[in-house]
Amino acid sequence: MTLKEKIIHESLRQFSTKGFLSTSITDILDAVGTSKGGFYNHFESKEALFFHVMDKARSIWRDRNLAGLDQIEDPVDKIKQLLKNFYKRYLKDSENFPGGCVFITLMVELIDQRPHLANDINKGWVGFKRFIQRHLEAGKATGKLRSDVNTEAVTEILFAGILGASVNFNVEKSDGSLEKTVNSLIDYLENLRP
């Protein structure tokens, strides 16, 4: 791993536990074992680092959550697999996210204090909801979901459930509770089939 990659990785870990505002550049440098010069050779500022960290977090999110989806034809089954991946492969990734979902941690912290940074996170959330709704619409079109299903409402329910599961897992650190919540979302989705 290059120094730049180490700084990004350690920042991701610290942002997931302490947030952006409570993580100092010194905290990151001490953990990586480099100087301010080493930092500023790669990043103009802490805010510039934030965007690199978000790029890395999104890449990990995609790798963990979208794994195997391209091998599933049924769009509803794709969403079910995404939900399983979310709790088995993403939320439990303590190497990269020891504090839980970094996007939730940062959104809660930054929405009022650094709205332009929170807006960057929100773009990902909007895209994620579009992904869910697109697959729900495909499920309706192929007869895998009932024709009366309100895909916009179901998208919001699934998204809110995922956020709630993430927060609950971060608080309780309970695999059982997390699995129960995700399985409830999967059961809900199954009940929308014809």
Helices and strands as residue ranges (DSSP letters): H 3-18, H 25-32, H 36-40, H 46-65, G 69-71, H 75-85, I 86-90, H 102-113, H 115-141, H 151-172, H 175-190
